Amino acid sequence: MSQDPWLQNYDATCRLAQEVAENLHERNRQQRTGGNPAKINMTLRASLQKLKQNISQLKEGLLRASSARRLMQPEADRRQNLIDDLLTREKQLNATFRGDVTEPESSRSTLMGMGSGTSGGGAANPWLINESEDTRGLTFGEIKQQQQRVIEVQDAGLDALAAVISRQKIMGQEIGNELEEQNEIIDDLTHLVDKTDDRIRNETRRVKLVETKSASCGMLVVIVLLLIAIVVVAVWPV
C-alpha cells in the first residue's frame, strides 16, 4: 500500500530541514575559517523559503483532511504536533541564519536521525537537538501543555500590564482635565485683574481732576477775599 501523501510531504520537509541545518553548519565553518559564504547564503535563503512553504502546505493539507473527517482525532493531533515541531525548528534555523542564536552543538549522526522514521507513530521529538532538562523525556502533548502554561503566564502578565497602562491613561486624562479647568480659572483671574486695573486708572484720573478743580476754587476764594479787604480799607473813614 502506498504511503499517505501528507506523510511523504512531511518526510520531504524533514529532509529539507536537515539539509538547511547541515548547510548552516558549513556556512558557519566557512565564516570561522575565513571563507566566503556568499554562495551558500543564497542557497540557505532559498531553502528556508521553501521550508516555510512546505510547512504551510502541510498545515493546509491537515486542515482539509480534518475538515473532511478523513483522519481520526488522535492521528490529527499527532500530525499537528509534528507541524508544531517543524515550526519550532524553522524558527531556530532562521534565527541561526540571521545570527540571533549560535548553532547548537550537535553531531552529524543526530542530524541524520531526522527522516522518514519520524512519520511513524513514535512520540519522541526529533527536533530537540539541544534539549533542555525541562523538556527532556516529555512527549509532544506534554511539551505542548508546558508551552501552553508558559503562554498563559505571559498572557496574565500582559493583562496586568495592560491594566496598569489603562489606569495611567485614565489618570493622565484626569490630570489633563484638571489643567484645563485651572487654565480657565487663570484666564478669568487675568481678565478680572485687567478690568480692575482699568478702573483704578480711571479713578486716579478723576482724583487728579478733582484736586485740580479744588486748587482753582481755593485761589478764587482768596482773590475775592483780597478784593473785599481792599474795598473795605478804601472806604473805611480815617
Long-range contacts (C-beta under 8 A, 24 or more apart in sequence): 5-61, 6-58, 6-61, 6-62, 6-65, 6-79, 7-119, 9-54, 9-57, 9-58, 9-61, 10-58, 10-79, 10-82, 10-86, 10-118, 10-119, 11-115, 11-116, 11-118, 11-119, 12-54, 13-51, 13-54, 13-55, 13-58, 13-86, 14-86, 14-114, 14-115, 14-116, 14-118, 14-119, 14-126, 15-114, 15-115, 16-47, 16-50, 16-51, 16-54, 17-51, 17-86, 17-89, 17-90, 17-93, 17-114, 18-111, 18-112, 18-114, 18-115, 19-47, 20-44, 20-47, 20-48, 20-51, 20-93, 21-93, 21-106, 21-111, 22-108, 22-111, 23-47, 24-93, 24-96, 24-97, 24-103, 25-103, 28-103, 44-97, 45-97, 48-90, 48-93, 48-94, 48-97, 51-90, 51-93, 52-90, 55-83, 55-86, 55-87, 55-90, 58-83, 58-86, 59-83, 77-141, 78-121, 78-140, 81-140, 81-141, 81-144, 82-118, 82-119, 82-140, 84-140, 84-144, 85-125, 85-126, 85-127, 85-140, 86-127, 88-127, 89-127, 92-127, 104-129, 104-130, 105-130, 106-130
